[in-house]
Amino acid sequence: MSESRTSESLPTPPLPESAPPPGGRPGTGTGGWSVDDRCTDCDVARQLAPGLVVRAGRTSRVVRQPRDAAEEHRMRLAAFACHTRSIRPASGRLDPAADPYPLALDDTVLLCGHNSPRTAGANSYLVRRPGGGLMMVDTPRWSESLAARFERLGPVTDVLLTHQDHAAHGRVYADRFGARLWIHEGDIEAAPDADRVLRGTEPVPVGPGMVAHPLPGHTRGSVLYIADERYCFSGDSFYWARTTDDLEIAESVVWYSVRELAASLARTVDRLRCEWVLPGHGGGKRLPPPQMAQRLGRLAERVQGLRPRPVDFAAIRW
Protein backbone atom coordinates (compact mmCIF):
# COMPACT_ATOMS: atom_id res chain seq x y z
CA MET A 1 0.00 0.00 0.00
CA SER A 2 1.60 3.27 -1.09
CA GLU A 3 0.56 5.16 2.04
CA SER A 4 2.67 2.87 4.21
CA ARG A 5 5.78 3.47 2.14
CA THR A 6 5.95 7.21 2.72
CA SER A 7 4.55 7.53 6.23
CA GLU A 8 6.75 8.12 9.23
CA SER A 9 4.47 6.03 11.40
CA LEU A 10 3.62 2.35 11.26
CA PRO A 11 2.10 1.49 8.92
CA THR A 12 -0.40 4.18 7.83
CA PRO A 13 -0.35 7.96 8.22
CA PRO A 14 -1.83 8.89 11.60
CA LEU A 15 -5.19 10.60 11.83
CA PRO A 16 -6.19 12.60 14.90
CA GLU A 17 -7.85 10.54 17.61
CA SER A 18 -10.96 12.63 18.03
CA ALA A 19 -13.08 12.42 21.15
CA PRO A 20 -15.68 9.64 21.11
CA PRO A 21 -19.12 10.85 20.03
CA PRO A 22 -21.82 11.04 22.69
CA GLY A 23 -23.97 7.96 23.22
CA GLY A 24 -23.23 4.30 22.63
CA ARG A 25 -21.32 1.94 24.88
CA PRO A 26 -17.55 1.32 24.73
CA GLY A 27 -16.65 -1.47 22.37
CA THR A 28 -19.32 -0.79 19.78
CA GLY A 29 -19.37 1.15 16.54
CA THR A 30 -22.10 3.19 14.96
CA GLY A 31 -22.35 1.04 11.83
CA GLY A 32 -20.87 -2.12 10.34
CA TRP A 33 -17.56 -2.49 12.20
CA SER A 34 -17.41 -2.99 15.97
CA VAL A 35 -15.10 -4.11 18.77
CA ASP A 36 -16.38 -6.83 21.09
CA ASP A 37 -15.75 -7.25 24.81
CA ARG A 38 -12.77 -9.59 24.36
CA CYS A 39 -10.55 -6.57 23.64
CA THR A 40 -7.47 -6.49 25.92
CA ASP A 41 -6.40 -2.88 25.23
CA CYS A 42 -3.25 -4.02 23.39
CA ASP A 43 -3.26 -0.89 21.16
CA VAL A 44 -2.71 -2.74 17.86
CA ALA A 45 -6.03 -1.68 16.33
CA ARG A 46 -5.44 1.94 17.28
CA GLN A 47 -2.04 1.86 15.59
CA LEU A 48 -3.43 0.39 12.40
CA ALA A 49 -6.75 2.23 12.18
CA PRO A 50 -6.09 5.62 13.80
CA GLY A 51 -9.09 7.92 13.87
CA LEU A 52 -11.41 4.95 13.41
CA VAL A 53 -10.54 2.98 16.54
CA VAL A 54 -9.67 4.82 19.76
CA ARG A 55 -9.09 4.01 23.41
CA ALA A 56 -12.07 4.10 25.76
CA GLY A 57 -11.00 3.30 29.31
CA ARG A 58 -9.38 -0.15 29.31
CA THR A 59 -10.63 -1.14 25.86
CA SER A 60 -10.96 0.11 22.29
CA ARG A 61 -14.01 1.32 20.41
CA VAL A 62 -14.92 2.15 16.85
CA VAL A 63 -15.80 5.84 16.81
CA ARG A 64 -16.77 6.07 13.17
CA GLN A 65 -17.14 3.81 10.18
CA PRO A 66 -14.79 3.85 7.17
CA ARG A 67 -15.67 6.49 4.58
CA ASP A 68 -13.64 5.19 1.63
CA ALA A 69 -11.61 2.24 0.39
CA ALA A 70 -8.42 3.39 2.16
CA GLU A 71 -10.17 3.55 5.53
CA GLU A 72 -11.86 0.19 4.90
CA HIS A 73 -8.37 -1.20 4.29
CA ARG A 74 -7.22 0.21 7.63
CA MET A 75 -10.05 -1.57 9.41
CA ARG A 76 -9.08 -4.84 7.76
CA LEU A 77 -5.47 -4.29 8.85
CA ALA A 78 -6.69 -3.91 12.43
CA ALA A 79 -9.12 -6.83 12.24
CA PHE A 80 -6.64 -9.34 10.82
CA ALA A 81 -3.97 -8.28 13.33
CA CYS A 82 -6.19 -8.33 16.44
CA HIS A 83 -5.06 -11.21 18.65
CA THR A 84 -8.54 -11.72 20.14
CA ARG A 85 -10.30 -11.30 16.79
CA SER A 86 -12.43 -8.65 18.51
CA ILE A 87 -12.80 -6.38 15.49
CA ARG A 88 -15.64 -7.54 13.28
CA PRO A 89 -17.65 -6.32 10.31
CA ALA A 90 -21.44 -6.31 10.38
CA SER A 91 -21.57 -9.91 9.13
CA GLY A 92 -19.54 -11.04 12.15
CA ARG A 93 -17.08 -12.92 9.92
CA LEU A 94 -13.84 -11.80 8.32
CA ASP A 95 -13.43 -12.70 4.67
CA PRO A 96 -10.12 -14.62 4.29
CA ALA A 97 -9.85 -13.29 0.73
CA ALA A 98 -9.57 -9.76 2.18
CA ASP A 99 -6.60 -10.61 4.42
CA PRO A 100 -3.99 -7.86 3.76
CA TYR A 101 -1.00 -9.62 5.35
CA PRO A 102 1.92 -9.76 5.12
CA LEU A 103 1.97 -5.98 4.68
CA ALA A 104 5.04 -4.42 3.05
CA LEU A 105 6.23 -1.44 5.07
CA ASP A 106 8.89 -0.86 2.42
CA ASP A 107 11.01 -3.04 0.12
CA THR A 108 12.74 -4.77 3.06
CA VAL A 109 10.30 -5.22 5.96
CA LEU A 110 6.86 -6.78 6.07
CA LEU A 111 4.45 -6.75 9.00
CA CYS A 112 3.11 -10.27 9.58
CA GLY A 113 -0.23 -9.36 11.21
CA HIS A 114 -2.25 -12.18 12.81
CA ASN A 115 -0.93 -11.36 16.27
CA SER A 116 -1.11 -14.19 18.78
CA PRO A 117 -2.81 -14.34 22.19
CA ARG A 118 0.15 -16.46 23.29
CA THR A 119 2.56 -13.56 22.66
CA ALA A 120 0.33 -10.95 24.32
CA GLY A 121 -0.72 -9.71 20.88
CA ALA A 122 2.78 -8.66 19.82
CA ASN A 123 3.70 -7.50 16.32
CA SER A 124 6.06 -9.65 14.26
CA TYR A 125 8.01 -8.97 11.09
CA LEU A 126 9.63 -10.54 8.05
CA VAL A 127 12.92 -9.02 6.90
CA ARG A 128 14.21 -9.60 3.39
CA ARG A 129 17.91 -10.49 3.24
CA PRO A 130 20.45 -10.41 0.41
CA GLY A 131 20.08 -13.41 -1.86
CA GLY A 132 16.31 -13.65 -1.50
CA GLY A 133 15.96 -15.19 1.95
CA LEU A 134 14.03 -13.78 4.90
CA MET A 135 14.36 -13.61 8.65
CA MET A 136 11.36 -13.56 10.98
CA VAL A 137 11.50 -11.34 14.07
CA ASP A 138 9.16 -12.76 16.70
CA THR A 139 6.16 -14.65 15.36
CA PRO A 140 2.47 -14.28 14.56
CA ARG A 141 -0.03 -16.91 15.70
CA TRP A 142 0.79 -20.37 14.39
CA SER A 143 -0.99 -21.34 11.19
CA GLU A 144 0.14 -23.69 8.46
CA SER A 145 -1.57 -21.50 5.87
CA LEU A 146 0.29 -18.43 7.16
CA ALA A 147 3.60 -20.30 7.10
CA ALA A 148 2.98 -21.33 3.50
CA ARG A 149 2.07 -17.76 2.59
CA PHE A 150 5.27 -16.40 4.13
CA GLU A 151 7.39 -19.09 2.51
CA ARG A 152 6.12 -18.12 -0.93
CA LEU A 153 8.04 -14.87 -0.45
CA GLY A 154 11.29 -16.78 -0.13
CA PRO A 155 13.05 -19.20 2.24
CA VAL A 156 12.92 -18.17 5.89
CA THR A 157 16.38 -18.93 7.29
CA ASP A 158 16.11 -17.65 10.88
CA VAL A 159 13.50 -16.94 13.55
CA LEU A 160 14.81 -14.24 15.89
CA LEU A 161 13.12 -13.98 19.28
CA THR A 162 13.38 -10.67 21.11
CA HIS A 163 12.50 -12.15 24.53
CA GLN A 164 10.59 -14.82 26.39
CA ASP A 165 7.11 -13.25 26.12
CA HIS A 166 7.21 -13.65 22.34
CA ALA A 167 8.66 -17.15 22.16
CA ALA A 168 5.49 -19.25 22.09
CA HIS A 169 5.46 -20.14 18.38
CA GLY A 170 9.17 -19.85 17.66
CA ARG A 171 9.97 -23.54 17.56
CA VAL A 172 7.04 -24.56 15.36
CA TYR A 173 7.75 -21.83 12.82
CA ALA A 174 11.48 -22.61 12.79
CA ASP A 175 10.79 -26.31 12.25
CA ARG A 176 8.25 -25.59 9.52
CA PHE A 177 10.75 -23.39 7.66
CA GLY A 178 13.84 -25.46 8.46
CA ALA A 179 15.18 -22.29 10.07
CA ARG A 180 17.45 -21.55 13.01
CA LEU A 181 15.73 -20.38 16.20
CA TRP A 182 17.57 -17.69 18.21
CA ILE A 183 17.10 -16.54 21.81
CA HIS A 184 19.27 -15.04 24.54
CA GLU A 185 20.55 -17.21 27.39
CA GLY A 186 18.73 -14.99 29.88
CA ASP A 187 15.37 -16.17 28.51
CA ILE A 188 16.43 -19.68 27.51
CA GLU A 189 13.67 -21.31 29.57
CA ALA A 190 11.17 -19.99 27.03
CA ALA A 191 12.96 -21.77 24.16
CA PRO A 192 15.23 -24.44 25.67
CA ASP A 193 15.63 -26.14 22.30
CA ALA A 194 16.78 -23.01 20.47
CA ASP A 195 19.38 -23.64 17.77
CA ARG A 196 21.41 -20.52 18.54
CA VAL A 197 21.81 -19.00 22.01
CA LEU A 198 23.03 -15.42 22.38
CA ARG A 199 25.22 -14.79 25.43
CA GLY A 200 26.48 -11.79 27.31
CA THR A 201 25.81 -8.18 26.36
CA GLU A 202 28.04 -7.58 23.33
CA PRO A 203 26.50 -7.23 19.84
CA VAL A 204 26.54 -10.39 17.72
CA PRO A 205 26.11 -10.71 13.92
CA VAL A 206 23.34 -13.24 13.25
CA GLY A 207 23.24 -13.05 9.46
CA PRO A 208 23.95 -10.76 6.52
CA GLY A 209 23.34 -7.21 7.68
CA MET A 210 21.58 -8.34 10.88
CA VAL A 211 23.09 -7.71 14.34
CA ALA A 212 21.68 -8.77 17.73
CA HIS A 213 22.15 -6.33 20.61
CA PRO A 214 21.40 -7.95 23.99
CA LEU A 215 19.42 -5.46 26.08
CA PRO A 216 18.59 -6.90 29.51
CA GLY A 217 15.87 -4.97 31.27
CA HIS A 218 12.33 -5.73 30.13
CA THR A 219 13.33 -9.35 30.69
CA ARG A 220 16.70 -10.81 31.64
CA GLY A 221 17.25 -11.96 28.06
CA SER A 222 15.73 -9.15 25.99
CA VAL A 223 17.39 -8.51 22.63
CA LEU A 224 16.92 -5.95 19.89
CA TYR A 225 17.95 -6.60 16.31
CA ILE A 226 19.35 -4.05 13.86
CA ALA A 227 19.07 -4.76 10.13
CA ASP A 228 21.17 -2.89 7.58
CA GLU A 229 21.75 -0.04 10.07
CA ARG A 230 18.22 1.07 9.15
CA TYR A 231 15.70 -1.05 11.05
CA CYS A 232 15.59 -1.50 14.81
CA PHE A 233 13.37 -4.37 15.96
CA SER A 234 13.10 -3.36 19.60
CA GLY A 235 10.87 -6.07 21.01
CA ASP A 236 9.35 -4.70 24.20
CA SER A 237 12.41 -2.66 25.20
CA PHE A 238 11.07 0.62 23.79
CA TYR A 239 8.48 1.96 21.36
CA TRP A 240 7.10 5.18 19.88
CA ALA A 241 4.32 6.64 22.05
CA ARG A 242 1.66 8.75 20.37
CA THR A 243 0.75 10.36 23.68
CA THR A 244 4.23 11.84 24.17
CA ASP A 245 5.35 11.89 20.52
CA ASP A 246 8.62 10.30 21.58
CA LEU A 247 10.41 7.05 22.28
CA GLU A 248 9.36 5.51 25.58
CA ILE A 249 9.84 2.37 27.63
CA ALA A 250 6.80 0.63 29.09
CA GLU A 251 8.13 1.21 32.59
CA SER A 252 5.04 -0.17 34.31
CA VAL A 253 5.59 -3.59 32.70
CA VAL A 254 9.35 -4.00 33.04
CA TRP A 255 9.46 -7.57 34.31
CA TYR A 256 13.15 -7.88 35.16
CA SER A 257 14.78 -4.57 36.13
CA VAL A 258 14.37 -0.96 35.06
CA ARG A 259 17.85 -0.27 36.41
CA GLU A 260 19.26 -3.00 34.16
CA LEU A 261 17.36 -1.51 31.25
CA ALA A 262 18.89 1.89 32.02
CA ALA A 263 22.36 0.34 32.04
CA SER A 264 21.65 -1.54 28.81
CA LEU A 265 20.51 1.59 27.00
CA ALA A 266 23.48 3.60 28.27
CA ARG A 267 25.83 0.89 26.99
CA THR A 268 24.08 0.38 23.66
CA VAL A 269 22.52 3.53 22.19
CA ASP A 270 25.78 4.98 20.84
CA ARG A 271 26.24 1.77 18.84
CA LEU A 272 22.81 1.84 17.23
CA ARG A 273 22.28 3.17 13.73
CA CYS A 274 18.71 3.13 12.48
CA GLU A 275 15.88 5.16 11.00
CA TRP A 276 13.00 2.80 11.82
CA VAL A 277 11.94 1.65 15.29
CA LEU A 278 9.67 -1.39 14.91
CA PRO A 279 8.54 -2.71 18.32
CA GLY A 280 6.61 -5.72 19.51
CA HIS A 281 4.12 -3.54 21.37
CA GLY A 282 3.41 0.14 20.86
CA GLY A 283 3.83 2.39 17.87
CA GLY A 284 6.57 2.30 15.27
CA LYS A 285 8.33 5.31 13.85
CA ARG A 286 10.62 6.36 11.03
CA LEU A 287 12.93 9.36 11.40
CA PRO A 288 16.11 10.51 9.68
CA PRO A 289 18.99 8.64 11.35
CA PRO A 290 20.47 11.71 13.13
CA GLN A 291 17.07 12.51 14.64
CA MET A 292 16.51 8.91 15.69
CA ALA A 293 19.96 8.86 17.31
CA GLN A 294 19.06 11.99 19.28
CA ARG A 295 15.78 10.45 20.43
CA LEU A 296 17.55 7.26 21.52
CA GLY A 297 20.12 9.28 23.45
CA ARG A 298 17.43 11.27 25.24
CA LEU A 299 15.54 8.06 26.05
CA ALA A 300 18.66 6.59 27.63
CA GLU A 301 19.08 9.73 29.74
CA ARG A 302 15.45 9.69 30.91
CA VAL A 303 15.51 6.02 31.85
CA GLN A 304 18.54 6.62 34.08
CA GLY A 305 16.25 8.49 36.46
CA LEU A 306 13.54 5.83 36.70
CA ARG A 307 13.00 3.56 39.68
CA PRO A 308 11.16 0.22 39.95
CA ARG A 309 7.40 0.44 40.09
CA PRO A 310 4.55 -2.07 40.43
CA VAL A 311 3.32 -3.78 37.28
CA ASP A 312 0.32 -1.88 35.91
CA PHE A 313 -0.82 -2.42 32.34
CA ALA A 314 -3.26 0.47 32.57
CA ALA A 315 -0.39 2.92 33.12
CA ILE A 316 1.22 2.40 29.70
CA ARG A 317 1.30 5.62 27.69
CA TRP A 318 0.40 4.39 24.22
C-alpha positions as CSV (number, residue, x, y, z in Angstrom):
1,M,0.0,0.0,0.0
2,S,1.6,3.3,-1.1
3,E,0.6,5.2,2.0
4,S,2.7,2.9,4.2
5,R,5.8,3.5,2.1
6,T,5.9,7.2,2.7
7,S,4.5,7.5,6.2
8,E,6.8,8.1,9.2
9,S,4.5,6.0,11.4
10,L,3.6,2.4,11.3
11,P,2.1,1.5,8.9
12,T,-0.4,4.2,7.8
13,P,-0.4,8.0,8.2
14,P,-1.8,8.9,11.6
15,L,-5.2,10.6,11.8
16,P,-6.2,12.6,14.9
17,E,-7.8,10.5,17.6
18,S,-11.0,12.6,18.0
19,A,-13.1,12.4,21.2
20,P,-15.7,9.6,21.1
21,P,-19.1,10.8,20.0
22,P,-21.8,11.0,22.7
23,G,-24.0,8.0,23.2
24,G,-23.2,4.3,22.6
25,R,-21.3,1.9,24.9
26,P,-17.6,1.3,24.7
27,G,-16.6,-1.5,22.4
28,T,-19.3,-0.8,19.8
29,G,-19.4,1.1,16.5
30,T,-22.1,3.2,15.0
31,G,-22.4,1.0,11.8
32,G,-20.9,-2.1,10.3
33,W,-17.6,-2.5,12.2
34,S,-17.4,-3.0,16.0
35,V,-15.1,-4.1,18.8
36,D,-16.4,-6.8,21.1
37,D,-15.7,-7.2,24.8
38,R,-12.8,-9.6,24.4
39,C,-10.5,-6.6,23.6
40,T,-7.5,-6.5,25.9
41,D,-6.4,-2.9,25.2
42,C,-3.3,-4.0,23.4
43,D,-3.3,-0.9,21.2
44,V,-2.7,-2.7,17.9
45,A,-6.0,-1.7,16.3
46,R,-5.4,1.9,17.3
47,Q,-2.0,1.9,15.6
48,L,-3.4,0.4,12.4
49,A,-6.8,2.2,12.2
50,P,-6.1,5.6,13.8
51,G,-9.1,7.9,13.9
52,L,-11.4,5.0,13.4
53,V,-10.5,3.0,16.5
54,V,-9.7,4.8,19.8
55,R,-9.1,4.0,23.4
56,A,-12.1,4.1,25.8
57,G,-11.0,3.3,29.3
58,R,-9.4,-0.2,29.3
59,T,-10.6,-1.1,25.9
60,S,-11.0,0.1,22.3
61,R,-14.0,1.3,20.4
62,V,-14.9,2.1,16.8
63,V,-15.8,5.8,16.8
64,R,-16.8,6.1,13.2
65,Q,-17.1,3.8,10.2
66,P,-14.8,3.9,7.2
67,R,-15.7,6.5,4.6
68,D,-13.6,5.2,1.6
69,A,-11.6,2.2,0.4
70,A,-8.4,3.4,2.2
71,E,-10.2,3.5,5.5
72,E,-11.9,0.2,4.9
73,H,-8.4,-1.2,4.3
74,R,-7.2,0.2,7.6
75,M,-10.1,-1.6,9.4
76,R,-9.1,-4.8,7.8
77,L,-5.5,-4.3,8.8
78,A,-6.7,-3.9,12.4
79,A,-9.1,-6.8,12.2
80,F,-6.6,-9.3,10.8
81,A,-4.0,-8.3,13.3
82,C,-6.2,-8.3,16.4
83,H,-5.1,-11.2,18.6
84,T,-8.5,-11.7,20.1
85,R,-10.3,-11.3,16.8
86,S,-12.4,-8.6,18.5
87,I,-12.8,-6.4,15.5
88,R,-15.6,-7.5,13.3
89,P,-17.7,-6.3,10.3
90,A,-21.4,-6.3,10.4
91,S,-21.6,-9.9,9.1
92,G,-19.5,-11.0,12.1
93,R,-17.1,-12.9,9.9
94,L,-13.8,-11.8,8.3
95,D,-13.4,-12.7,4.7
96,P,-10.1,-14.6,4.3
97,A,-9.9,-13.3,0.7
98,A,-9.6,-9.8,2.2
99,D,-6.6,-10.6,4.4
100,P,-4.0,-7.9,3.8
101,Y,-1.0,-9.6,5.4
102,P,1.9,-9.8,5.1
103,L,2.0,-6.0,4.7
104,A,5.0,-4.4,3.1
105,L,6.2,-1.4,5.1
106,D,8.9,-0.9,2.4
107,D,11.0,-3.0,0.1
108,T,12.7,-4.8,3.1
109,V,10.3,-5.2,6.0
110,L,6.9,-6.8,6.1
111,L,4.4,-6.7,9.0
112,C,3.1,-10.3,9.6
113,G,-0.2,-9.4,11.2
114,H,-2.2,-12.2,12.8
115,N,-0.9,-11.4,16.3
116,S,-1.1,-14.2,18.8
117,P,-2.8,-14.3,22.2
118,R,0.2,-16.5,23.3
119,T,2.6,-13.6,22.7
120,A,0.3,-10.9,24.3
121,G,-0.7,-9.7,20.9
122,A,2.8,-8.7,19.8
123,N,3.7,-7.5,16.3
124,S,6.1,-9.6,14.3
125,Y,8.0,-9.0,11.1
126,L,9.6,-10.5,8.1
127,V,12.9,-9.0,6.9
128,R,14.2,-9.6,3.4
129,R,17.9,-10.5,3.2
130,P,20.5,-10.4,0.4
131,G,20.1,-13.4,-1.9
132,G,16.3,-13.6,-1.5
133,G,16.0,-15.2,1.9
134,L,14.0,-13.8,4.9
135,M,14.4,-13.6,8.7
136,M,11.4,-13.6,11.0
137,V,11.5,-11.3,14.1
138,D,9.2,-12.8,16.7
139,T,6.2,-14.6,15.4
140,P,2.5,-14.3,14.6
141,R,0.0,-16.9,15.7
142,W,0.8,-20.4,14.4
143,S,-1.0,-21.3,11.2
144,E,0.1,-23.7,8.5
145,S,-1.6,-21.5,5.9
146,L,0.3,-18.4,7.2
147,A,3.6,-20.3,7.1
148,A,3.0,-21.3,3.5
149,R,2.1,-17.8,2.6
150,F,5.3,-16.4,4.1
151,E,7.4,-19.1,2.5
152,R,6.1,-18.1,-0.9
153,L,8.0,-14.9,-0.4
154,G,11.3,-16.8,-0.1
155,P,13.1,-19.2,2.2
156,V,12.9,-18.2,5.9
157,T,16.4,-18.9,7.3
158,D,16.1,-17.7,10.9
159,V,13.5,-16.9,13.5
160,L,14.8,-14.2,15.9
161,L,13.1,-14.0,19.3
162,T,13.4,-10.7,21.1
163,H,12.5,-12.2,24.5
164,Q,10.6,-14.8,26.4
165,D,7.1,-13.3,26.1
166,H,7.2,-13.6,22.3
167,A,8.7,-17.2,22.2
168,A,5.5,-19.3,22.1
169,H,5.5,-20.1,18.4
170,G,9.2,-19.8,17.7
171,R,10.0,-23.5,17.6
172,V,7.0,-24.6,15.4
173,Y,7.8,-21.8,12.8
174,A,11.5,-22.6,12.8
175,D,10.8,-26.3,12.3
176,R,8.3,-25.6,9.5
177,F,10.7,-23.4,7.7
178,G,13.8,-25.5,8.5
179,A,15.2,-22.3,10.1
180,R,17.5,-21.5,13.0
181,L,15.7,-20.4,16.2
182,W,17.6,-17.7,18.2
183,I,17.1,-16.5,21.8
184,H,19.3,-15.0,24.5
185,E,20.5,-17.2,27.4
186,G,18.7,-15.0,29.9
187,D,15.4,-16.2,28.5
188,I,16.4,-19.7,27.5
189,E,13.7,-21.3,29.6
190,A,11.2,-20.0,27.0
191,A,13.0,-21.8,24.2
192,P,15.2,-24.4,25.7
193,D,15.6,-26.1,22.3
194,A,16.8,-23.0,20.5
195,D,19.4,-23.6,17.8
196,R,21.4,-20.5,18.5
197,V,21.8,-19.0,22.0
198,L,23.0,-15.4,22.4
199,R,25.2,-14.8,25.4
200,G,26.5,-11.8,27.3
201,T,25.8,-8.2,26.4
202,E,28.0,-7.6,23.3
203,P,26.5,-7.2,19.8
204,V,26.5,-10.4,17.7
205,P,26.1,-10.7,13.9
206,V,23.3,-13.2,13.3
207,G,23.2,-13.1,9.5
208,P,24.0,-10.8,6.5
209,G,23.3,-7.2,7.7
210,M,21.6,-8.3,10.9
211,V,23.1,-7.7,14.3
212,A,21.7,-8.8,17.7
213,H,22.1,-6.3,20.6
214,P,21.4,-8.0,24.0
215,L,19.4,-5.5,26.1
216,P,18.6,-6.9,29.5
217,G,15.9,-5.0,31.3
218,H,12.3,-5.7,30.1
219,T,13.3,-9.3,30.7
220,R,16.7,-10.8,31.6
221,G,17.2,-12.0,28.1
222,S,15.7,-9.2,26.0
223,V,17.4,-8.5,22.6
224,L,16.9,-5.9,19.9
225,Y,17.9,-6.6,16.3
226,I,19.3,-4.1,13.9
227,A,19.1,-4.8,10.1
228,D,21.2,-2.9,7.6
229,E,21.8,0.0,10.1
230,R,18.2,1.1,9.1
231,Y,15.7,-1.1,11.0
232,C,15.6,-1.5,14.8
233,F,13.4,-4.4,16.0
234,S,13.1,-3.4,19.6
235,G,10.9,-6.1,21.0
236,D,9.4,-4.7,24.2
237,S,12.4,-2.7,25.2
238,F,11.1,0.6,23.8
239,Y,8.5,2.0,21.4
240,W,7.1,5.2,19.9
241,A,4.3,6.6,22.0
242,R,1.7,8.7,20.4
243,T,0.8,10.4,23.7
244,T,4.2,11.8,24.2
245,D,5.3,11.9,20.5
246,D,8.6,10.3,21.6
247,L,10.4,7.1,22.3
248,E,9.4,5.5,25.6
249,I,9.8,2.4,27.6
250,A,6.8,0.6,29.1
251,E,8.1,1.2,32.6
252,S,5.0,-0.2,34.3
253,V,5.6,-3.6,32.7
254,V,9.3,-4.0,33.0
255,W,9.5,-7.6,34.3
256,Y,13.2,-7.9,35.2
257,S,14.8,-4.6,36.1
258,V,14.4,-1.0,35.1
259,R,17.9,-0.3,36.4
260,E,19.3,-3.0,34.2
261,L,17.4,-1.5,31.2
262,A,18.9,1.9,32.0
263,A,22.4,0.3,32.0
264,S,21.6,-1.5,28.8
265,L,20.5,1.6,27.0
266,A,23.5,3.6,28.3
267,R,25.8,0.9,27.0
268,T,24.1,0.4,23.7
269,V,22.5,3.5,22.2
270,D,25.8,5.0,20.8
271,R,26.2,1.8,18.8
272,L,22.8,1.8,17.2
273,R,22.3,3.2,13.7
274,C,18.7,3.1,12.5
275,E,15.9,5.2,11.0
276,W,13.0,2.8,11.8
277,V,11.9,1.7,15.3
278,L,9.7,-1.4,14.9
279,P,8.5,-2.7,18.3
280,G,6.6,-5.7,19.5
281,H,4.1,-3.5,21.4
282,G,3.4,0.1,20.9
283,G,3.8,2.4,17.9
284,G,6.6,2.3,15.3
285,K,8.3,5.3,13.9
286,R,10.6,6.4,11.0
287,L,12.9,9.4,11.4
288,P,16.1,10.5,9.7
289,P,19.0,8.6,11.4
290,P,20.5,11.7,13.1
291,Q,17.1,12.5,14.6
292,M,16.5,8.9,15.7
293,A,20.0,8.9,17.3
294,Q,19.1,12.0,19.3
295,R,15.8,10.4,20.4
296,L,17.5,7.3,21.5
297,G,20.1,9.3,23.4
298,R,17.4,11.3,25.2
299,L,15.5,8.1,26.0
300,A,18.7,6.6,27.6
301,E,19.1,9.7,29.7
302,R,15.4,9.7,30.9
303,V,15.5,6.0,31.9
304,Q,18.5,6.6,34.1
305,G,16.3,8.5,36.5
306,L,13.5,5.8,36.7
307,R,13.0,3.6,39.7
308,P,11.2,0.2,40.0
309,R,7.4,0.4,40.1
310,P,4.5,-2.1,40.4
311,V,3.3,-3.8,37.3
312,D,0.3,-1.9,35.9
313,F,-0.8,-2.4,32.3
314,A,-3.3,0.5,32.6
315,A,-0.4,2.9,33.1
316,I,1.2,2.4,29.7
317,R,1.3,5.6,27.7
318,W,0.4,4.4,24.2
